[in-house]
Amino acid sequence: MRSFRPDSGDPRRQVFFLKIVIGILLITALVLLILPLRIPRPLRLFLVSTELLAAGAIWLLTKARLNH
């Protein structure tokens, strides 16, 4: 039976997956900022900043890979 999925080495598939990961990180950071959770403010800000830094690093790596 023929599979319509591209192989895992396909750069378009990798970029698509990384965009999904970046989106999830950004949405999670917004949820942490907006929802009134019972997390102390310093810890909440640390978590948000960590997620934003991770999203930025993944975005830069993806951009560098596309230009290579």
C-alpha positions as CSV (number, residue, x, y, z in Angstrom):
1,M,0.0,0.0,0.0
2,R,1.4,3.4,-1.0
3,S,1.9,6.0,1.8
4,F,1.2,9.7,1.0
5,R,3.3,10.9,3.9
6,P,6.7,12.4,2.9
7,D,9.7,10.8,4.6
8,S,10.9,12.4,7.8
9,G,14.0,13.9,6.1
10,D,11.8,16.2,4.0
11,P,12.8,19.8,4.9
12,R,9.2,21.1,4.3
13,R,7.9,18.6,6.9
14,Q,10.6,19.6,9.4
15,V,9.8,23.3,9.0
16,F,6.1,22.7,9.3
17,F,6.6,20.7,12.5
18,L,8.9,23.5,13.9
19,K,6.2,26.1,13.1
20,I,3.7,24.0,15.1
21,V,6.1,23.8,18.0
22,I,6.7,27.6,17.9
23,G,2.9,28.2,17.8
24,I,2.3,25.9,20.8
25,L,5.1,27.7,22.8
26,L,3.6,31.1,22.0
27,I,0.0,30.1,22.9
28,T,1.2,28.5,26.1
29,A,3.1,31.7,27.1
30,L,0.0,33.8,26.4
31,V,-2.2,31.4,28.5
32,L,0.2,31.7,31.4
33,L,0.1,35.5,31.2
34,I,-3.7,35.8,30.7
35,L,-5.3,33.2,32.9
36,P,-5.5,33.8,36.6
37,L,-3.5,30.7,37.7
38,R,-2.3,30.2,41.2
39,I,1.3,30.5,40.3
40,P,3.5,33.1,42.0
41,R,4.2,36.1,39.6
42,P,8.0,35.7,39.5
43,L,7.7,32.0,38.6
44,R,5.0,32.8,36.0
45,L,7.2,35.5,34.4
46,F,10.2,33.1,34.4
47,L,8.1,30.4,32.6
48,V,6.8,32.9,30.1
49,S,10.2,34.3,29.3
50,T,11.7,30.8,29.0
51,E,9.0,29.8,26.5
52,L,9.4,33.0,24.5
53,L,13.2,32.5,24.4
54,A,12.7,28.9,23.3
55,A,10.3,29.9,20.5
56,G,12.7,32.6,19.4
57,A,15.6,30.2,19.3
58,I,13.7,27.6,17.3
59,W,12.5,30.4,14.9
60,L,16.1,31.6,14.4
61,L,17.4,28.0,13.8
62,T,14.6,27.4,11.3
63,K,15.4,30.6,9.5
64,A,19.1,29.8,9.4
65,R,18.3,26.3,8.0
66,L,16.1,27.8,5.3
67,N,18.9,30.2,4.2
68,H,21.5,27.4,4.1
